[in-house]
Amino acid sequence: MGGAERNARKKRQQAQGTGQNTPRRNTPGQNTAVAAARKSADRKRIVVGVGVVVVLAIAVVGGLLIYNNQKNATEGKDIQVANPETTQQSTASADYPVRRDGGIVVVGSDEAKVTLDVYEDFLCPACRQFEETFGPDIEEHVADGTVQVRYHMLPMLNDRSDPPGYSMDSANAGLCAADAGRFPAFHKTLFSDQQPEEGSRGWDRQQLAKLGIDLGITDDDFTTCVTSGKYEDLVQKNFDEVKAAPYLQQEFPDGAKGFGTPTIASGEKVVDTAKADWLDQLVKSAD
């Protein structure tokens, strides 16, 4: 190898030792810049994380406020009389009798062709739907003397209000209203669109007593009857008898068998209310 070649080779080796393929070290200035960039990124992540937590906290608090407002929707309010322009007048002038028979409210003539036993709970949403759909038709037949209704107001969902007890309190109040001759209007109002939701606060005894007064009940015994829970034992006794009646046991969609509300019966036979004209057909078949 000649001297020129050896010099060229030496230069190439020196170039490789200090060239671009050799790992580069960061200068002190570069280290500071990298650290600053990392800190900035960390701060951004912290800010974003805190923002997410704040948004979630606001959502949770907002949800709780909405839930509590819905849950306590009945607190501090009066129960508004359903159809106030007609309810008191129609109740006062109704030709059909209303009486309490133990823990049952009997509405209509004893000479009626058909007697219906209606099993309901004032907290039951399906009962409200039944009343909205068929209540006017039932009332019409009661008024013309063809149907008598025996209302069993039951504490079926007594543990489903918060605090528990609304089903019993309202059932007791219904019996008190029957004593005062105002059950139809009382019943209609508690099944209006003001019905408390399951899991929420129901109407308390004072509110139920105030409703009776707003419906025209002036006897102080009514308020005492409602606030003292006078007929609770009768309500419970009737409920126990209803649950034990074999003909009222039905099969539910999940295959279970038992009693539920609403249930409509006539002559110890459960009535199928799936067809809109079930009551007309029942009256017709009794001719």
C-alpha positions in Angstrom: 0.0 0.0 0.0 1.5 3.4 -1.0 1.8 6.4 1.2 -1.0 8.2 -0.5 -3.3 5.3 0.0 -2.3 5.0 3.7 -3.0 8.7 4.2 -6.4 8.4 2.5 -7.3 5.4 4.6 -6.3 7.2 7.8 -8.5 10.1 7.0 -11.4 7.9 6.3 -11.0 6.2 9.7 -10.8 9.5 11.5 -13.9 10.7 9.7 -15.8 7.6 10.8 -14.7 8.1 14.4 -16.1 11.6 14.5 -18.8 11.5 11.8 -22.6 11.6 11.8 -22.8 7.9 12.7 -21.3 8.6 16.1 -24.0 9.1 18.9 -24.3 12.7 19.7 -24.3 14.1 23.2 -26.7 16.8 24.2 -25.2 20.0 25.4 -26.3 21.5 28.7 -28.6 23.9 26.9 -30.3 21.1 25.1 -30.9 19.2 28.4 -32.6 22.2 29.9 -34.9 22.6 26.9 -35.9 19.0 27.0 -36.6 19.1 30.7 -38.7 22.2 30.2 -40.7 20.6 27.4 -41.4 17.6 29.6 -42.5 19.7 32.5 -44.9 21.6 30.3 -46.4 18.4 28.9 -46.8 17.1 32.5 -48.5 20.4 33.5 -50.9 20.1 30.6 -51.7 16.5 31.6 -52.4 17.6 35.2 -54.6 20.5 34.0 -56.6 18.2 31.7 -56.9 15.6 34.5 -58.2 18.2 37.0 -60.6 19.5 34.4 -62.0 16.0 33.8 -62.4 15.5 37.5 -64.2 18.8 37.9 -66.6 18.1 35.0 -67.4 14.7 36.5 -68.0 16.2 40.0 -70.3 18.8 38.5 -72.2 16.1 36.6 -72.5 14.0 39.8 -73.7 16.9 41.9 -76.1 18.0 39.2 -77.5 14.5 38.9 -77.9 14.2 42.7 -79.8 17.6 42.8 -82.1 16.5 40.0 -82.7 13.1 41.7 -83.4 14.7 45.1 -85.8 17.2 43.5 -87.7 14.5 41.8 -87.6 12.2 44.8 -89.0 15.0 47.0 -91.4 16.5 44.5 -94.4 16.2 46.9 -92.7 18.0 49.8 -94.4 21.2 50.9 -97.1 21.1 48.3 -100.9 20.7 48.3 -102.5 17.9 46.4 -104.5 19.7 43.6 -108.0 18.5 43.2 -108.5 16.6 39.9 -110.9 18.5 37.6 -111.8 21.0 40.3 -114.5 22.6 38.2 -116.5 19.4 38.1 -115.3 17.1 40.8 -117.0 18.6 43.8 -120.2 19.3 42.0 -120.5 15.7 40.6 -119.5 14.2 43.9 -122.0 16.2 45.9 -124.9 15.5 43.4 -124.1 11.9 42.7 -127.2 9.6 42.9 -125.2 6.5 43.7 -124.4 5.6 47.3 -120.9 5.4 48.8 -120.2 3.5 52.0 -117.4 1.8 53.8 -117.7 -1.9 54.5 -114.8 -2.7 56.8 -111.7 -2.2 54.8 -113.6 -2.0 51.5 -115.3 1.0 49.9 -118.6 0.1 48.1 -119.7 2.5 45.4 -123.0 2.1 43.6 -126.4 0.5 44.0 -126.8 -2.9 45.7 -129.3 -3.7 42.8 -126.6 -3.4 40.1 -126.4 -6.2 37.6 -122.6 -6.5 37.9 -120.4 -6.2 41.0 -116.7 -5.5 40.4 -114.0 -6.0 42.9 -111.2 -3.6 42.1 -107.8 -4.2 43.8 -105.5 -1.2 43.7 -102.6 0.6 45.4 -102.5 4.4 45.3 -98.7 4.2 44.5 -99.2 1.7 41.7 -98.5 3.2 38.2 -100.3 0.4 36.4 -103.4 1.2 38.6 -103.2 4.8 37.6 -103.1 3.7 33.9 -106.1 1.4 34.5 -108.1 4.3 36.0 -107.2 6.7 33.2 -108.3 4.2 30.6 -111.4 2.6 32.2 -112.3 4.9 35.1 -114.8 7.1 33.1 -116.5 4.0 31.7 -116.8 2.5 35.2 -118.1 5.7 36.7 -120.7 5.9 33.9 -122.0 2.4 34.6 -122.0 3.1 38.3 -124.1 6.2 37.7 -126.7 4.4 35.6 -127.0 1.7 38.2 -125.7 -1.2 36.2 -122.4 -1.7 38.1 -121.4 -1.7 41.7 -117.7 -1.4 42.6 -116.0 -2.7 45.7 -112.7 -0.9 46.0 -109.9 -2.6 47.8 -107.2 0.0 48.4 -104.2 -2.1 49.4 -100.7 -1.4 50.9 -99.1 -3.6 48.2 -96.2 -1.2 47.6 -95.9 0.1 51.2 -92.1 -0.3 51.2 -91.7 1.4 47.7 -92.1 5.0 48.9 -89.4 7.0 50.6 -90.0 7.1 53.5 -92.0 3.8 53.5 -95.7 4.0 54.4 -97.5 6.0 51.7 -99.6 3.0 50.4 -101.0 2.4 53.9 -101.5 6.1 54.7 -103.4 6.7 51.4 -105.5 3.5 51.8 -106.5 4.5 55.3 -107.3 8.1 54.1 -109.5 6.6 51.3 -111.6 4.7 53.9 -111.8 8.0 55.9 -113.0 9.8 52.8 -115.6 7.1 52.2 -117.0 7.8 55.7 -117.3 11.4 54.7 -119.0 10.6 51.3 -116.1 11.9 49.2 -114.3 8.7 48.2 -114.9 8.9 44.4 -113.3 12.4 44.1 -110.5 11.5 46.6 -109.8 8.3 44.6 -109.8 10.1 41.3 -107.4 12.8 42.6 -104.8 10.4 44.0 -104.7 8.6 40.6 -104.2 11.8 38.7 -100.9 12.9 37.1 -99.8 14.0 40.6 -99.3 10.4 41.7 -96.0 10.0 43.5 -93.4 7.8 41.7 -92.2 4.6 43.3 -89.1 5.2 45.3 -89.9 8.8 45.9 -91.7 10.7 48.7 -95.4 10.1 48.9 -98.1 12.5 50.2 -98.0 12.6 54.0 -101.0 12.3 56.3 -101.4 16.1 56.7 -101.4 16.5 52.9 -104.0 13.7 52.5 -106.1 15.4 55.2 -105.8 18.7 53.4 -107.1 17.1 50.2 -110.2 16.0 51.9 -110.8 19.5 53.2 -110.3 20.9 49.7 -112.9 18.4 48.5 -115.5 19.9 50.9 -115.1 17.6 53.9 -115.8 19.8 57.0 -116.0 17.1 59.7 -113.0 17.3 62.0 -113.3 13.6 62.5 -112.0 13.1 59.0 -108.7 14.8 59.7 -108.3 12.8 62.9 -109.1 9.6 61.0 -106.4 10.3 58.5 -103.7 11.6 60.8 -104.2 8.8 63.4 -104.2 6.0 60.9 -107.6 4.9 62.3 -108.3 2.1 59.7 -104.8 0.7 59.3 -105.8 -2.6 60.9 -108.8 -3.0 58.6 -106.6 -2.2 55.6 -104.0 -4.8 56.6 -106.7 -7.4 57.4 -108.3 -7.0 54.0 -104.9 -7.2 52.3 -104.1 -10.5 54.1 -107.4 -11.9 53.0 -106.9 -10.8 49.4 -103.4 -12.4 49.3 -104.8 -15.7 50.6 -107.7 -15.9 48.1 -106.8 -18.7 45.6 -108.9 -17.2 42.7 -106.9 -14.0 42.8 -103.6 -15.7 42.2 -102.3 -15.1 38.7 -99.4 -16.1 36.6 -96.9 -13.4 35.7 -94.8 -13.2 32.5 -91.8 -14.5 34.3 -93.7 -17.7 35.2 -94.1 -16.7 38.9 -97.6 -16.9 40.4 -99.1 -14.5 43.0 -101.3 -11.5 43.5 -100.7 -8.1 41.9 -102.3 -4.8 41.4 -104.4 -3.8 39.6 -106.6 -6.9 39.6 -110.3 -6.8 38.6 -112.6 -9.6 39.6 -116.3 -10.3 39.3 -118.0 -13.2 41.0 -114.7 -14.6 42.3 -113.3 -14.7 38.8 -110.5 -12.5 37.5 -111.6 -10.3 34.6 -109.5 -10.0 31.5 -109.3 -6.2 30.8 -107.2 -6.6 27.6 -110.1 -5.7 25.4 -111.4 -2.1 25.5 -115.1 -3.2 25.8 -114.6 -5.7 28.6 -117.0 -3.9 30.9 -119.7 -3.4 28.3 -119.5 -7.1 27.5 -119.6 -8.0 31.2 -122.8 -5.9 31.7 -124.3 -7.4 28.5 -123.7 -11.0 29.7 -125.5 -10.2 33.0 -128.8 -9.3 31.2 
